[in-house]
């Protein structure tokens, strides 16, 4: 790999550990303390990378505006944000799915379903394609609480194991889509640093062999 420094936006939280393991599988040397650092920007002596550690929802923004050349982001975040980035590789990590869930047998008497979600664009698109009108209620956390207390008829949210739904007495009504993490690239960076980024992409593709790899 050439000496060009590539700035990578990494998502803190659920995806971070999987992303670090995949980068190591791809042949990139990350320090053993990488997963425990509290720094927000890290420059590596062992690889031509600068890492920005950001909230998952912010990663596509850093990449779109060129603060980062590449990033790792969940498909849910990409669909919800609609950022102008190139989606290069399905990394096949942090798999989950988007679902509609609520109390068993619940039927709203209102003409419009009340849907609580952190993903208003995804939820609106889903119900629009079904020809149903909804009232959206935007929440940022503890989405499962909304139908329990009567705030909403159902929720649209990410489901991993389903344990949280079951423990709160909720069931899935519809499965919207499967979700995994993607390698994304800033369009300008790709033009200016194409050979280096292509090499990174190829290494990441090889590291994901055995998973579903591709471009949507």
Buried (B, 14 or more C-beta within 10 A) or exposed (E): BEEEBBBBBBBEEBBBEBBBBBBEBBEBEBEEEBEEEEEEEBEBEEBBBBBBBBEBBBBBBBBBEEBBBBBBBBBBBBBBBEBEBBBBBBBBBBBBBBBBBBBEEEEBEEEEBBBBBBBBEBBBBBBEEEEEEBBBBEBEEEBBBBBBEEEBBBBBBBBEEBEBBEEBEBBBBEEBEEBBBBBBBBEEBBEEBEEBBEBBBEBBBEBBEEBEBEEE
